[in-house]
Amino acid sequence: MSIVSLTSELERMIENRPTKTDLAVSSLVEEALHKKEGHLTASGALNVSTGLYTGRSPQDKYIVDEPSVRERIDWGPVNQPMEKSTFKNLYKKVLTYLETKDDLYVGHAFAGADPSYRLPLRVVNEYAWHQLFARQLFIKPTEEELEDIVPEFTIVSAPNFKADPAIDHTRSETFIIISFEERIILIGGTEYAGEMKKSIFSIMNALLPERDVLPMHCSANVGKEGEVSLFFGLSGTGKTTLSADPNRYLIGDDEHGWSSNGIFNIEGGCYAKCINLSAEKEPEIYNAITFGSVLENVVTEPASGQPDYDNTDYTENTRAAYPIQHIPNAITPSRAGHPHTIIFLTADAFGVLPPISRLTKEQAMYHFLSGYTSKLAGTERGITEPEATFSTCFGSPFLPLPASVYAKMLGQKVLEQNVNVYLVNTGWSGGPYGTGKRMNLTYTRAMVQAALEGDLQSVETVVDPIFGLHIPTRCPGVPDNVLQPRQTWEDPHAYDQKANELAEQFKQNFKKFADVDTSIQQAGPQI
C-alpha cells in the first residue's frame, strides 16, 4: 500500500462522514462541554481527566522501519522499530473504529514559527478537547493560510481504541507510531494529549538537522536589548516557570529551533506543569489559565470551581495548556536572534550539585551529552517518586537521530556565537530527596537573573573538588552558604558519600561517548 492510498483512505473517511473542521476555540469548548468531556473552572479553563494515563508512555512509542529512514534512525529502547505491515494493519483498524464515531474533529496547523522551516499539519481527533489542545499548542494559520495549507504530516488520534498486543504486536493497549514515509502519526489507547505534542517534536528533531537547524528541548526568552536566553531541561526542571519572566519577553516554553537566523519557537502554546501553582510564585502562568486553556487532571472545589493546584489525588503531573498569547509579554511571531546565555536545568534528587555553576565550553558539551536530571513523579507512567536519569541532550525520548548529531550542532553554535553556559540545579538542597528541601524558587530566579544579566561573569568562583564545576562565591539575593551545597548538609561526610555516588553514575553513563574529544571526556567529575 503506497503513501497515496494510505492518505486517500483517511481523506475518503473524512469526506464520507460528519466531521467538524477547524472549529473556533469557543466551539470546541462547547463541544467538549456538551459531550461531558470536561467542565469549566472558575477562571473559564476547561478541566479534563486523561483517564488511566496521566503522563507519556515512552515504552509504547514506535517508528516504522522504512527504507528511507532505516540508516538514519538511532534504533533502540527510545526508537523502537515497527514493521510496515504491522503499522498498516493497525492504521486500518483505527480508521474503521473512527468511522463509528458520531463526530470527528479535524484541524490544521503549523509547527515552526519561522516560515522558512515550518511544517504544515493536519490533526484528526475523536475528542473535542484533544482538538482544543492541538489548536492551542500548535501554531494557528491565518484565514488566508488556511485556504492554501497542504498538510505534510497528519496526526490520527483515537484514545479509546485499544490495541491487542497479541495481534497488533504492541507492548500494551497503547501505541504512538510515527511513519516518516506515510507522514502519519498514529496514536491510540491513551487519553494523554501530550503525546500529540511530543510526536510532532520528534518529527521536527528528525527533519530540521537536514536543513542545518538544531532542534532543542528548551524554553527561550529575550531581554529588552535583544539578548536571547535558552533553558534546557526535562519536564519538571523549571523550563516553563523560569522562562515566564515578567522582565523579559517569552519566545516559547519547551521546543525551539536554532537556525542561521537565530531562534524560533516550534509551537504556538505552552504546556505548563501546575502542581503547587500559585499567583504569588508564578503569576504569568497562573493568570494565563483562562477561557480556551485546558487543565489536565486538576482537582477543583465543587462549590466554587476553583482549581486546587496543591492536590495530587489524580497525579503530580497536572498540566495547563494555553496559547502563548495568554502570556502578556510573549513576542509574536515567536522568533529572535542568536542566544547570549544558555542555562542547563537539572532537578538533582541527590542534593549534591550546586544551585548554579559556570561551565567551560568543554563542560558545556559534557553536561549536554549527559543530560542529568531526576524524573519527577507522574511525568511518565510508573514514576512515583524522583528517580535519577541521564537523558542525552536533555531530551533523548524525542531524538530519532543519534545524539552526536545534535551535540555537534550545539557545540558549533556555542563556539560561533560565544555563548555563556551555566548549570542550574532546581532540585534538592541540604540533603537528598526525602531529607533535603527543594531549592527555593526565589533563590533560583535570583541566580538565573544574575547569569542572564552578566553579573556572574566577573564573580570569583571556587572549583568543586568532585564535579569540577566553577561555583560563584556570591550572588545577589542568595545567601552565600546556599551556593555551596556541602555547607547546606548537616553531615558533610554524608554529602561526600552521596556526591561520589552521583559522580560515579556520571562516569558510567559517559562511557557510551568514548568517541568524543578527550577534553570533553575529562570535563566531567573526577573521582
QUIHU-V414494 format. One line per field, one symbol per residue. burial: I if it has 16 or more other C-alpha atoms within 10 Angstrom, else O. A space follows every 50 residues. Layout:
burial: ???
This chain:
burial: OOOOOIOOOIOOOIOOOOIIOIIOIOOIIOIIIOOOIIIIIIOIIIIIII OOIIIIIIIIIIIIIIOOIOOOIIIOOIIIIIOOOOIIOIIOOIIOOIOO OOIIIIIIIIIIIIOOIIIIIIIIIIIIIIIIIIIIIIIIIOOOOOOOOO OOIIIIIIIIIOIOOOOIOIOOIIIIIIIIOIIIIIIIIIIIIIIIIOII IIIIIIIIIOOOIIIIIIIIIIOOOOIIIIIIIIIIIIIIIIIIIOOIII IIIIIIIIIOOOIIIIIIIIIIIIIOIIOOOIIIIIOIIIIIIIIIIIII OOOOIIIIIOIIOIIIIIIIIIIIIIIOIIIOOIIIIIIIIIIIIIIIII IIIIIIIIIIIIIIIIIIIIIIIIIIIIIIOOOOOIIIIIIIIIIIIIII IOIOOIIOIIOOIIOOOOIIIIIIIIIIIIIIIOOIOIIOOOIIIOIIII IIOOOIOOOOIOOIOIIIIIIIIIIOOIOOOIIIIIOIIOOOOOIOOIII OIIOIIIOIIOOOOOOOOOIIOIIIOO
